[in-house]
Amino acid sequence: MAHCEYLVVGGGVAADAAVRGIREVDAKARVDVLSAEDAPPYDRPPLSKALWRDHRMEGLFHHLDYGDLGVTLHLTTPVARVRPDAHEVVDGTGRSWTYRKLLLATGATPRPLPAAVAGREHALAYRTLDDYLALRRAVDEGARRILVAGGGFIGAELAAALSQAADAMKVTLLFPEPKLWSARLPDAMAAYLTRYYEERGVEVASGDEPRALEKLDGQGVRVRAASGREWVVDLVVAGVGVAPTDALARDAGIRVADGVVVDAFGKTSAPDVYACGDVASFPLGAAGESVRVEHEDHAHRHGRLVGRNMAGRDEPYMHIPMFYSDLFDLGFEAVGRLDSRLATYEDWVEPLRQGVVYYLDGSRRVAGVLLWNVWDRVDAARELLREGRAWPRDEELAGRIRG
Ligand SMILES: Cc1cc2nc3c(=O)[nH]c(=O)nc-3n(C[C@H](O)[C@H](O)[C@H](O)COP(=O)(O)OP(=O)(O)OC[C@H]3O[C@@H](n4cnc5c(N)ncnc54)[C@H](O)[C@@H]3O)c2cc1C
C-alpha cells in the first residue's frame, strides 16, 4: 500500500494542470499521478490538425518536468476502484493507494456509433496518440479512401486533415445535419463551410447516417447509409462525440449527472474528492447552470484551479472557457453557446471569410461569440458575456469586437 498526500487519477492536460496548481500552493507534499495511458500528458488538439501537416510529435509533450516538480507519474496504471470512505483507490493490478486528497481527471471517452449500426465495431475511435499513430500508419501503408462518420469538431477537423495527408486521398464526411455545422452556424455560413469542404475535395454526405458497416474479405469496409448510398473504403473513423469517463465515480457512490458533479471549487459529493476537466460537471456563471465543457482551455484553467483548491485555496471557478478549431485554412476562436437556433447577428470584415457572429438569447443578451478568422479578441468576447446586458438593436454590436 502507498500513501499519497495528493493522488491524481488521469494523465491528460487537466491532471497535468492540477499537479501544477497543487505545486503553486504546496511545494513539498507527495503527489502521485496514476494514468491509464503509456505516454506522459500531451495535447490532443494537434492529433486532428498540425500533426497531419508536420508530423512533429515532440511539440505535443511540454509536460516533462515531473521530476523537477517532485511529482511521480505512474503510466499504464489504470484505476479500477475508488473507496471514498476508506480514502483509498485500487489500481488494475489490485494495488491499494491511500490519499488525503483525491482528484478524478479521467476525461472523456469517444462514443461508439449507435447500437443500431450493424458492424459498428469496424469504425475506429479517435482520441489518443495511439489512435493517431494507428491512423497515420494506415495512411502511410496506402489507405486512401477514408469515411469519417460524424460532422462535429473531431469529424470536421479530421476530414480536413486527412484530405491533405497524402496524394490522392478520398475522404467522405457523413453526418445527419443538412449542412456542415448547421447546428452551430447561421445557415449561410454552414452552406459556405460545406462548399468550402467540397471545393477542397472532401465528399460531403450530409443529411445521412451509417446503417451498416461490413468488413470485406479482401480489404476495406462497405458502408451502407440510411439513404441506401454505399461506399467501399479502406477505413471508417467515428467522430460522434464523447461521454465523460465517470464510471469510477458512479461506482463509488459519488454524485454523477452527465459527468462527476462538482461545486464551484471542484469538490465532488464525497469528502476530499475533487474532479476537473472534461469529466466534471460544474456550475457556470451567475446562473449556476451545471455544464460540462470538452475543451482544452477549460481543462487547463479548471485543472489548475482545482489543484490549488485541493492544496488549501478556496477559489471559485469564474473562467469563461474559450474553444477553437482549424478547418483547412479557416479558423476560429469562440466563447459561450454557438447554437444556430438562437438569434444571430453577423458583423463581417469580409462576408463569410472574416468577422464576428453574436448569438443572442431570448432577452437579447449575448450568449455566445464566434470569432471567425478574427484573432486575439477572446477577452473582449468574454467581457460581453460577463456584462450580461441586453442589446435591443443589432447595430449596437457592430464593430464592437472586430475593431
Ligand atoms: C483529436 C482531438 C482534438 C481536439 N481539439 C481541440 C481543439 O482544437 N480545441 C479545444 O479546445 N479542445 C480540443 N480537444 C479537446 C481537448 O483535448 C480536451 O478537452 C482535453 O484533452 C480534456 O482534458 P482532460 O485531461 O480533462 O481529459 P483527457 O484528455 O480525456 O484525459 C483523461 C486521462 O485520464 C485517463 N484515465 C481515464 N480513466 C482512467 C482510470 N480509470 N485510471 C487512470 N487513468 C484514467 C485517460 O487515459 C487520459 O489520460 C480535442 C480533443 C481531441 C481528442
The ligand as an SDF file (V2000), in Angstrom:
LIG
                    3D

 53 58  0  0  0  0  0  0  0  0999 V2000
   -8.3800   14.8240  -31.5330 C   0  0  0  0  0  0  0  0  0  0  0  0
   -8.7950   15.8950  -30.5720 C   0  0  0  0  0  0  0  0  0  0  0  0
   -8.7310   17.2290  -30.9500 C   0  0  0  0  0  0  0  0  0  0  0  0
   -9.1080   18.2280  -30.0620 C   0  0  0  0  0  0  0  0  0  0  0  0
   -9.0410   19.5170  -30.4670 N   0  0  0  0  0  0  0  0  0  0  0  0
   -9.4160   20.5120  -29.6340 C   0  0  0  0  0  0  0  0  0  0  0  0
   -9.3610   21.8610  -30.0360 C   0  0  0  0  0  0  0  0  0  0  0  0
   -8.9900   22.1620  -31.1620 O   0  0  0  0  0  0  0  0  0  0  0  0
   -9.7180   22.8180  -29.1590 N   0  0  0  0  0  0  0  0  0  0  0  0
  -10.1320   22.5150  -27.8970 C   0  0  0  0  0  0  0  0  0  0  0  0
  -10.4450   23.4240  -27.1340 O   0  0  0  0  0  0  0  0  0  0  0  0
  -10.1960   21.2320  -27.4650 N   0  0  0  0  0  0  0  0  0  0  0  0
   -9.8620   20.2230  -28.3160 C   0  0  0  0  0  0  0  0  0  0  0  0
   -9.9500   18.9160  -27.9100 N   0  0  0  0  0  0  0  0  0  0  0  0
  -10.4620   18.6170  -26.5770 C   0  0  0  0  0  0  0  0  0  0  0  0
   -9.3830   18.6440  -25.5160 C   0  0  0  0  0  0  0  0  0  0  0  0
   -8.2730   17.9220  -25.9570 O   0  0  0  0  0  0  0  0  0  0  0  0
   -9.9490   18.0580  -24.2250 C   0  0  0  0  0  0  0  0  0  0  0  0
  -10.9290   18.9550  -23.7510 O   0  0  0  0  0  0  0  0  0  0  0  0
   -8.9000   17.8230  -23.1770 C   0  0  0  0  0  0  0  0  0  0  0  0
   -7.9690   16.8650  -23.6210 O   0  0  0  0  0  0  0  0  0  0  0  0
   -9.5210   17.3440  -21.8650 C   0  0  0  0  0  0  0  0  0  0  0  0
   -8.5230   17.0470  -20.9640 O   0  0  0  0  0  0  0  0  0  0  0  0
   -8.7790   16.0830  -19.6950 P   0  0  0  0  0  0  0  0  0  0  0  0
   -7.4620   15.9490  -19.0640 O   0  0  0  0  0  0  0  0  0  0  0  0
   -9.9320   16.5930  -18.9270 O   0  0  0  0  0  0  0  0  0  0  0  0
   -9.2670   14.7070  -20.3030 O   0  0  0  0  0  0  0  0  0  0  0  0
   -8.5000   13.6310  -21.2640 P   0  0  0  0  0  0  0  0  0  0  0  0
   -7.6510   14.3520  -22.2450 O   0  0  0  0  0  0  0  0  0  0  0  0
   -9.5720   12.7500  -21.7670 O   0  0  0  0  0  0  0  0  0  0  0  0
   -7.5830   12.8640  -20.2460 O   0  0  0  0  0  0  0  0  0  0  0  0
   -8.0840   11.9170  -19.3540 C   0  0  0  0  0  0  0  0  0  0  0  0
   -6.9830   10.9990  -18.9290 C   0  0  0  0  0  0  0  0  0  0  0  0
   -7.4570   10.1340  -17.9040 O   0  0  0  0  0  0  0  0  0  0  0  0
   -7.0240    8.8080  -18.1710 C   0  0  0  0  0  0  0  0  0  0  0  0
   -7.9260    7.8710  -17.4960 N   0  0  0  0  0  0  0  0  0  0  0  0
   -9.2290    7.6250  -17.7590 C   0  0  0  0  0  0  0  0  0  0  0  0
   -9.6990    6.6810  -16.9120 N   0  0  0  0  0  0  0  0  0  0  0  0
   -8.6890    6.3570  -16.0950 C   0  0  0  0  0  0  0  0  0  0  0  0
   -8.5390    5.4460  -15.0000 C   0  0  0  0  0  0  0  0  0  0  0  0
   -9.5500    4.6680  -14.5850 N   0  0  0  0  0  0  0  0  0  0  0  0
   -7.3390    5.3590  -14.3800 N   0  0  0  0  0  0  0  0  0  0  0  0
   -6.2860    6.1360  -14.7910 C   0  0  0  0  0  0  0  0  0  0  0  0
   -6.3700    6.9820  -15.8180 N   0  0  0  0  0  0  0  0  0  0  0  0
   -7.5560    7.1060  -16.4540 C   0  0  0  0  0  0  0  0  0  0  0  0
   -7.0580    8.7280  -19.6870 C   0  0  0  0  0  0  0  0  0  0  0  0
   -6.3160    7.6480  -20.1800 O   0  0  0  0  0  0  0  0  0  0  0  0
   -6.4710   10.0930  -20.0400 C   0  0  0  0  0  0  0  0  0  0  0  0
   -5.0700   10.0490  -19.9540 O   0  0  0  0  0  0  0  0  0  0  0  0
   -9.5790   17.8850  -28.7670 C   0  0  0  0  0  0  0  0  0  0  0  0
   -9.6630   16.5380  -28.3890 C   0  0  0  0  0  0  0  0  0  0  0  0
   -9.2790   15.5510  -29.2790 C   0  0  0  0  0  0  0  0  0  0  0  0
   -9.3920   14.1070  -28.8930 C   0  0  0  0  0  0  0  0  0  0  0  0
  1  2  1  0
  2  3  1  0
  2 52  2  0
  3  4  2  0
  4  5  1  0
  4 50  1  0
  5  6  2  0
  6  7  1  0
  6 13  1  0
  7  8  2  0
  7  9  1  0
  9 10  1  0
 10 11  2  0
 10 12  1  0
 12 13  2  0
 13 14  1  0
 14 15  1  0
 14 50  1  0
 15 16  1  0
 16 17  1  0
 16 18  1  0
 18 19  1  0
 18 20  1  0
 20 21  1  0
 20 22  1  0
 22 23  1  0
 23 24  1  0
 24 25  2  0
 24 26  1  0
 24 27  1  0
 27 28  1  0
 28 29  2  0
 28 30  1  0
 28 31  1  0
 31 32  1  0
 32 33  1  0
 33 34  1  0
 33 48  1  0
 34 35  1  0
 35 36  1  0
 35 46  1  0
 36 37  1  0
 36 45  1  0
 37 38  2  0
 38 39  1  0
 39 40  1  0
 39 45  2  0
 40 41  1  0
 40 42  2  0
 42 43  1  0
 43 44  2  0
 44 45  1  0
 46 47  1  0
 46 48  1  0
 48 49  1  0
 50 51  2  0
 51 52  1  0
 52 53  1  0
M  END
$$$$
